[in-house]
Amino acid sequence: MTDKSQITIYGKTYNIKADLSGVNPQDLADYVNEKMHELSSGKIKPSTIDLAILTALNIAGELFETKEIVKQEMTQKKSGRKEEEQKARHLVQMVEKELSQIKSSRGGCQVSYPLRELRKL
């Protein structure tokens, strides 16, 4: 759904059409405005267009850093899942081995658990 909004950035008001789910356009404008004021607080006062470009580059840098962090976290989660799956497969194999030993002994109730193997998990 496209919503029409009026936002203000760096003292200028803009009428925009925003297609953002769950994000308030004014919150975005406030963030950009804050970043522009941070960059303009130095001794050198860049033009508004230069300031806007520098702000866009800074925000793009933040976005790329965030994307990289998310990518790394997803990779770590996938790696962790693989380890868990390997452990689960190993446990299933151990149980199957014990069950086959029980079946082969035909009614023998003695089951030995290889504790040193379980401790590795």
N, C-alpha and C positions, 0 to 999 in steps of 0.2 A: 504494500500500500504506500503510495506517495503522499506525503504530507507537505503542505506549504507552511513555511516558518519564516519568521523574521528574526535575524540574529545580528549581533553587533560584535565586530572585531576591530580593535585598534581605533575605536571612535567612529567607525563607518558602519552603517546599517545595510544589511543585505536581505533581499527577499529570495528565499531558496525553496526548491522542492527537494525534500529529503526522502529517500527510500531506505530507511534504517530501522531494522527491527530491534526494539529494546534499547535504542540509544537516543537520547535527547539531543537534537541538533544544537541547542544552546549550550549544553555541556561541552560538546566538541568545540564550539566557538569560544567558550570561556577558556578551554585548554590552549587553543591557538593564541588567543589574546594574551594569556599569561606568558606563554613562551616568547611572544613578540616583545612584551614589556621586559622580560628578562634580558633578551638580547640587546634591547635599546638602552639599557641602564648604564652602559659603559660611557667612556669619555667621547668616543667617536660615535656620532649619530648617523647611521646609514639611512639612505632614502627608504621610504615605505616599501617600494618594490624590492629593494635589496634585502630589507628586513624580512619581508614575506618569503623570499627565496631561501634565506638562511634558516628561517623558522621551518619551512617545508623540509629542508635537508636534515635539520636536527630531528624532526618528528619521523622522517623516513628512516633515519639511523636508529631511533628507538624501536620502530616497527621491525626492522631487520634483526636487531639484537633480540627482541622478544621472540620472533619467529625461530631464530637459531636455538634459543633456550628451549622452546617448546619441542623443536625437532630432537634435540639431545635428550629431553625427558622421555619422549615417545620411544626413542631408540633404547634407552635404559629399561623402560617398562617391557618392551618386546624381549630384550635380553633376559630380564628377570622371569618372564613367562616361560621362556625356553628352558631355563634352569629348573623351574618348578615342574614342567612337563617331564623333563629327564628324571627328576627325583621320583615323580609319580610312576613313571614307567619302570624304574628300578624297583620300587616297592611292589608293584604288581608282579614283576618277575620273581621277586623273593617269595611272595605269597603263593604264586603258582608252583614254584619249586617245592615249597613246603607241602602244598596240597598233593602234589604228585608223589612225594615221599610217603605221605600218609596213605594214599591209595595203594601204593606198591607194598606197604607193610601190612595191608589188609587188616584194618581194625586196630593197629597199634596206635596208642594214644600219645605216644611220646613225640613232642614237637620241639625241635631245637631252633632257637632264634639266634642268628648270627649277629650278636650285639655290636661287634666291631664295625659291621657294615651299616647298621642302623645309626651308629654314632656319626658316621661320615655325612649323613643327611643333615 
